[in-house]
Amino acid sequence: MTRISKNTDPHGGRPMPGAHRSFLLPSLMFTALSVSVISTLGAPMVPTIAREQHVSLSAAQWVLTSTLLAGTIAGPVLGRLGDGPRRRAALQGALVGVFGGSVLAATAPAFGLLLAGRALQGLGMGLMPLAITVAREYLPAERMRSGVSALSITTSVGAGLGYPVTGVIAQHLDYRAGFWFAALLSAAACAVVTLMVPVGSSVPRRPLDVLGAVLLCSGLAAVLLALSQGVAWGLTSSATLGCLGVGVVVLTLWVVQALHSPHPLVDIRLIRNRAVLAANTTALLMGIGMYGVLSLINLYTQVPTGAGYGFHLSLASAGLVLMPLSLGSITANRAASALVSRIGLYRVLPLGALVVCVDLVLLALWRDHASILILGTFLLGNGVGAAYAVMPVLIVRRVPPSETGSATSFNQVLRTVGGSVGSAAISAIMLAYTPAHSDIPQGTAYTTAFLVTAAASFLGVVTAVVLPPRSGHASQPSHAAVALGLAVDMQAAGSKRVASGGTLGGDGTDRRG
């Protein structure tokens, strides 16, 4: 007879009050969605901030760069702090930082203080992996798969909601109102976490790898700085190449340090697992496509019609064009659950990347009507939502519970890095196709940019097909990973059949391929 640990609910997940358990997943989703919306606040407001703060557009772009850099730094650290009894404190501390940053940005009398506030808001970008670790530990088995999948798509859903909200605020109110809105959201999220997220954790406390955190954060910051500012500095300038070189060297040192540390910030050995490697590599490549398309459509819809293309939409209308991204992500999350049962977990990831690739090719060839852009945004949400829904499931099936936070946060970091690469590539393409003495690029710039991001997404398709383990050759998962694998492959806890009629091997490996 199977012995049930005193720390384990017989239906899966650790015990907690029934009322709290019912509201745990909605609370986690609200928190993750709030910080996702906050992270997108700066994009449409860049021209307004440049005008109000009397700085150039290139300088105003730092309201995006500072948040991106801070989020990249905070992600791995918060992920490790969340792998243990300090999990709720880590969530609360990050949300307090986001609240403080929002208030600082809303009241900042100088541009430098505004950037500092935006950097503090970037702490929220590292909260989604912590939410996944809470869901993994406390949700019952029959809700674990859907819960983790729902949390994983909050990035794209929040982006789809954040753009129209920001557009309305920037068009009808002062930009500072947007940051007060962010303060309200973060305060509400902190209250929800305090009330609904359990204090303890079954995972023992582990020391924070301070050296690893410094090396990883410094290396990523240097690379992202070079990618985000490369166009402004010059792609072949000594500043760009030097910053990129320093970043690569520091990240190499981090890999060596992580392989020899007894408690690394991110266990590099787990990335050797082909399923984890597939999820991480695809996250990097799809990040290029997702964030690239958001920027391209946002720019394209606001181009004056006198340029021969574009729609000269207002900020609010341009945001509404991007709103179907949220609807598509939600639709894909529901469909992904059924697809996993029908075609297997490893086939949903390349399918999502393929939808994004096809969508980008279509947008490169046809974009003469706003309805086409709306459809393209909806398809983007479907592709990204399906892929993002299965990525954390692929990871947590193959890592022990003590590594869930750091492993999923590293996946989130790679999405951010991919977005930065896509943003830098688009900036370079726009600059290359902009005639002298003009601020508006030629229409062919968008065709080229869509095709470049489509190529990155196609590499994601190839990666998702080639890298995952073949049937019968998957590495041995841990006992906890097997439990989560059962939650993924079974219709409900206690079921004796896999939903699609396939079988599970004795090691918990999905034999359907």
PyMOL commands that set and color helices and strands:
alter all, ss='L'
color gray80, all
select helices_A, chain A and resi 18-39+46-53+57-60+62-81+87-107+111-138+141-152+154-172+175-196+210-233+238-260+268-271+274-301+305-307+315-322+324-343+345-365+370-396+401-432+444-466+479-489
alter helices_A, ss='H'
color red, helices_A
deselect
rebuild
show_as cartoon
